[in-house]
Amino acid sequence: MTKKVISGGVVHDFPADLRKALSADRKALMAWEDITPLARNEWICWTISVKMSETRKDHIARAISKLKEGMRRPCCWIGCVHRTDKPISPSVKHILSKKSKSK
């Protein structure tokens, strides 16, 4: 039995829990394969950027749901700050500076 290859992102390793959720939902997987590698990277980063395992499970469930609804990138999120192929935008720098001051 061979495993289906599922496309990943461009910066982050593809987490097994997200891969498993996509494998279990044909419609979400089709949507996943239809988005760009950068968009997949955004979903991966959004999924792994949380600290609590319950929040991560929620992010994975929401990613599956939103992909099936046609959403191509996570909404209302600053984006992947781990990419080294482009500078962080001024608006994201501002948000990050506010977060670091509030800690």
SULWOSUL-V726485 format. One record per residue. N is the residue number from 1. RES is the residue in one letter. SS is DSSP state (2 for helix, 1 for strand, 0 for the rest). PHI is phi in whole degrees, -180 to 180 (* if undefined). PSI is psi in whole degrees, -180 to 180 (* if undefined). Layout:
BEGIN
n->N res->RES ss->SS phi->PHI psi->PSI
n->N res->RES ss->SS phi->PHI psi->PSI
END
This chain:
BEGIN
n->1 res->M ss->0 phi->* psi->126
n->2 res->T ss->0 phi->-103 psi->145
n->3 res->K ss->0 phi->-83 psi->142
n->4 res->K ss->0 phi->-73 psi->134
n->5 res->V ss->0 phi->-78 psi->128
n->6 res->I ss->0 phi->-112 psi->130
n->7 res->S ss->0 phi->-65 psi->145
n->8 res->G ss->0 phi->-106 psi->-162
n->9 res->G ss->0 phi->-100 psi->-153
n->10 res->V ss->0 phi->-118 psi->-17
n->11 res->V ss->0 phi->-119 psi->-49
n->12 res->H ss->0 phi->-92 psi->150
n->13 res->D ss->0 phi->-67 psi->150
n->14 res->F ss->0 phi->-81 psi->112
n->15 res->P ss->0 phi->-69 psi->142
n->16 res->A ss->2 phi->-62 psi->-37
n->17 res->D ss->2 phi->-68 psi->-37
n->18 res->L ss->2 phi->-71 psi->-41
n->19 res->R ss->2 phi->-60 psi->-43
n->20 res->K ss->2 phi->-64 psi->-43
n->21 res->A ss->2 phi->-64 psi->-41
n->22 res->L ss->2 phi->-67 psi->-41
n->23 res->S ss->2 phi->-62 psi->-29
n->24 res->A ss->0 phi->-85 psi->-6
n->25 res->D ss->0 phi->-133 psi->103
n->26 res->R ss->2 phi->-59 psi->-43
n->27 res->K ss->2 phi->-66 psi->-43
n->28 res->A ss->2 phi->-65 psi->-40
n->29 res->L ss->2 phi->-64 psi->-41
n->30 res->M ss->2 phi->-62 psi->-42
n->31 res->A ss->2 phi->-65 psi->-40
n->32 res->W ss->2 phi->-60 psi->-46
n->33 res->E ss->2 phi->-71 psi->-18
n->34 res->D ss->2 phi->-88 psi->-14
n->35 res->I ss->0 phi->-93 psi->164
n->36 res->T ss->0 phi->-73 psi->161
n->37 res->P ss->2 phi->-57 psi->-36
n->38 res->L ss->2 phi->-66 psi->-39
n->39 res->A ss->2 phi->-66 psi->-41
n->40 res->R ss->2 phi->-62 psi->-39
n->41 res->N ss->2 phi->-60 psi->-40
n->42 res->E ss->2 phi->-61 psi->-45
n->43 res->W ss->2 phi->-63 psi->-43
n->44 res->I ss->2 phi->-62 psi->-49
n->45 res->C ss->2 phi->-62 psi->-44
n->46 res->W ss->2 phi->-60 psi->-37
n->47 res->T ss->2 phi->-71 psi->-42
n->48 res->I ss->2 phi->-91 psi->-7
n->49 res->S ss->0 phi->-79 psi->-7
n->50 res->V ss->0 phi->-86 psi->159
n->51 res->K ss->0 phi->-95 psi->-35
n->52 res->M ss->0 phi->-96 psi->142
n->53 res->S ss->2 phi->-64 psi->-35
n->54 res->E ss->2 phi->-65 psi->-39
n->55 res->T ss->2 phi->-67 psi->-39
n->56 res->R ss->2 phi->-63 psi->-44
n->57 res->K ss->2 phi->-60 psi->-40
n->58 res->D ss->2 phi->-64 psi->-43
n->59 res->H ss->2 phi->-63 psi->-40
n->60 res->I ss->2 phi->-65 psi->-46
n->61 res->A ss->2 phi->-62 psi->-42
n->62 res->R ss->2 phi->-67 psi->-38
n->63 res->A ss->2 phi->-61 psi->-46
n->64 res->I ss->2 phi->-60 psi->-48
n->65 res->S ss->2 phi->-62 psi->-47
n->66 res->K ss->2 phi->-68 psi->-38
n->67 res->L ss->2 phi->-60 psi->-42
n->68 res->K ss->2 phi->-66 psi->-27
n->69 res->E ss->0 phi->-82 psi->-7
n->70 res->G ss->0 phi->102 psi->1
n->71 res->M ss->0 phi->-70 psi->132
n->72 res->R ss->0 phi->-98 psi->-19
n->73 res->R ss->0 phi->-144 psi->156
n->74 res->P ss->0 phi->-61 psi->139
n->75 res->C ss->0 phi->-89 psi->148
n->76 res->C ss->0 phi->58 psi->42
n->77 res->W ss->0 phi->-133 psi->144
n->78 res->I ss->0 phi->-72 psi->-15
n->79 res->G ss->0 phi->99 psi->172
n->80 res->C ss->0 phi->-74 psi->117
n->81 res->V ss->0 phi->-89 psi->1
n->82 res->H ss->0 phi->-90 psi->-9
n->83 res->R ss->0 phi->-70 psi->134
n->84 res->T ss->0 phi->-106 psi->0
n->85 res->D ss->0 phi->-87 psi->-2
n->86 res->K ss->0 phi->-152 psi->150
n->87 res->P ss->0 phi->-73 psi->155
n->88 res->I ss->0 phi->-72 psi->134
n->89 res->S ss->0 phi->-68 psi->156
n->90 res->P ss->2 phi->-57 psi->-38
n->91 res->S ss->2 phi->-66 psi->-39
n->92 res->V ss->2 phi->-69 psi->-41
n->93 res->K ss->2 phi->-57 psi->-42
n->94 res->H ss->2 phi->-62 psi->-47
n->95 res->I ss->2 phi->-62 psi->-44
n->96 res->L ss->2 phi->-65 psi->-38
n->97 res->S ss->2 phi->-67 psi->-36
n->98 res->K ss->2 phi->-67 psi->-39
n->99 res->K ss->2 phi->-66 psi->-42
n->100 res->S ss->2 phi->-70 psi->-29
n->101 res->K ss->2 phi->-74 psi->-28
n->102 res->S ss->2 phi->-83 psi->-9
n->103 res->K ss->0 phi->-81 psi->*
END
